[in-house]
C-alpha cells in the first residue's frame, strides 16, 4: 500500500509517494501566478524513477468542465500503466484548476503557454521548448487544447484534444435550443465572453475559426494534431469534431482524426481512448511514424516495381501469387518499393496544382440533380 508524506511550504503543497522505481509520484502545489494575480492550484505526475537530474518533456493536461487539478490525480492509474508499458516516454505531467467553466479564456491562455511551463522548468527541470511540450485535455479541456494550440502552433510539438466542447460553426447560431448549441447555457456565454454577450468574441476563440484564420501558420509550424470523439457522445460533440476535421482537411492542415464507435462522453471507453491519444503524443515527440520512400533498392526490387505498368495486360504482373509478395518481403523497404511502383502514373499529374496539397479538394457529398 502506498504511503504519503505531506509537507506545507509557501505557495506549495507536496504529496510524495514513498514507492519503488516502478511507481509514479503525484504532487499538489499552489503556484503564485503574476499573470492571473492569484494562486493557482496545480497538480503533477512524475514518472517512475524521476530525479532532479532528469531532463524530460512536458505534458500539460487541461481538465474538463466542472473539474479541477484533482482530475489529473484521478488519472494516476492510467499514467502509471502508460509509463510501465512504455506507451509514453518518461515526462513531467502537469494540470491546474482553472475554474469549473473557465473555457481557458483570457489570461489562462498566457498561463498555459508561459507561466506554467516556466514553473515546471524551474521546479523539475522540464524541457519546455516547442519540440518537447505537448498539450491534451478532455471536453472543456479539449476545447482549451484546440484554442490555445491553434493560436500558438509554434509553441507545442503536438496537441491531442479529446471530445472537445466545440460547435460545428463558423458563424454563431442565432436560434437557441438547437442540436449543436443546446448544451451551453446563455449564462455561461455571458460569464466567459462578457455581458451582454458578443458573438464576435466567442468566434475569436472558436477553434474552427482559428483554424481557418491561422491555417498558414499551423501548416508551417509542423504542429502534430490528434482529434477524437465518441459517435454516441450524449452532448453530440461528435458534430463539432467532425466539422473541425473537415475544416482541417479543407485548409490542408495535417491531423489524425478518430470517430470512436460506441463511445459516449464519459464511461469505460475513456481509458483506452486516453491511451491512444497519449500514444500519438509520444509518437510526435519521437519524430512521428512516417516511413521513408527513398531507400536504396536492389536491382531485383527496382525491376519488379518498374514493370508494374509496362505490360498490356495487368494480370501478367498482378498474378496474385509471387509478385505482390515483394511488398511484404522487407517491411522496411515496402513504402519505397510501393512509391517506385506508382511513380510512372503519379508523375503524369505533375501539372495538377492540387497535387501540392497534403489533402485533396473534395466535392460535395450530395448528389446534384441535373
Secondary structure, DSSP 8 states (H G I E B T S, - for coil): --EEEEEEETTEEEEEEE--TTS-EEEEEEEEETTTTEEEEEEEEE-TT--TT---EEEEEE--TT--THHHHHTHHHHHHHHHTTSS-SEEEEEE---TT-TT-THHHHIIIIIHHHHHHHHH--B-SGGGEEEEEETHHHHHHHHHHHHTGGG-SEEEEES----S-SS--SSSS-TTTTTS-HHHHHHHHTTTT-HHHHHHH-HHHHHHHTHHHHHHHT-EEEEEEETT-TT-HHHHHHHHHHHHHHTT---EEEEETT--SSSTHHHHHHHHHHHHHHHHHTT-----S-----HHHHHHHHTTTSSSSGGGT--SSSGGGHHHH-HHHHHHHHHHHHHHHHGGGTT-GGGGSSS-----SS----
